[in-house]
């Protein structure tokens, strides 16, 4: 039961972080267009933090999912 609740919390947090990233990049960039005419740019500040949080939350989600399956056996 605890693992299911934890998995729901992590997944909702992951959804929020991904939506915040998409909102910050602009609608054209979300569809594959170039944002601001630049071909390559580095992530800085909040954008970099959201990107790193997304990676961390994906790893935590996979780990919690694995533990949830193992605990049901």
C-alpha positions in Angstrom: 0.0 0.0 0.0 2.8 2.4 0.9 4.6 1.7 -2.4 1.4 2.5 -4.4 1.0 5.8 -2.6 4.6 6.7 -3.1 4.4 5.8 -6.8 1.4 8.0 -7.2 3.1 10.9 -5.5 6.2 10.5 -7.6 4.2 10.2 -10.8 2.2 13.4 -10.1 5.3 15.3 -9.3 6.9 14.1 -12.5 3.9 15.2 -14.5 4.1 18.7 -13.0 7.8 19.0 -13.6 7.4 17.9 -17.3 4.5 20.4 -17.8 6.6 23.2 -16.3 9.3 22.4 -18.8 6.9 22.4 -21.7 5.4 25.7 -20.6 8.8 27.4 -20.3 10.0 26.3 -23.8 7.1 27.9 -25.7 4.5 26.3 -28.0 6.6 26.4 -31.1 9.5 24.6 -29.5 7.2 21.9 -28.1 6.2 21.1 -31.7 9.7 20.8 -32.9 10.2 24.4 -34.2 13.2 26.6 -33.3 12.7 28.9 -30.4 14.1 32.3 -31.0 16.0 31.3 -34.1 18.8 29.7 -32.2 19.9 26.2 -33.2 21.7 25.3 -30.0 21.5 26.8 -26.5 22.5 25.6 -23.1 20.1 25.1 -20.2 20.6 27.6 -17.3 19.0 28.4 -14.0 15.5 27.1 -13.4 15.4 25.3 -16.8 18.5 23.3 -15.9 17.0 22.5 -12.4 13.8 21.3 -13.9 15.7 19.1 -16.4 17.8 17.5 -13.6 14.7 17.1 -11.5 13.0 15.3 -14.3 15.8 12.8 -14.7 15.9 12.2 -10.9 12.2 11.7 -10.7 12.3 9.2 -13.7 15.0 7.2 -11.9 13.0 7.3 -8.6 9.8 6.3 -10.4 11.5 3.3 -12.1 13.0 2.2 -8.8 9.7 2.5 -6.8 7.9 0.6 -9.6 10.5 -2.2 -9.4 10.2 -2.3 -5.6 6.4 -2.3 -5.9 6.4 -5.3 -8.2 9.0 -7.2 -6.0 6.9 -6.6 -2.9 3.8 -8.1 -4.5 5.5 -11.5 -5.1 
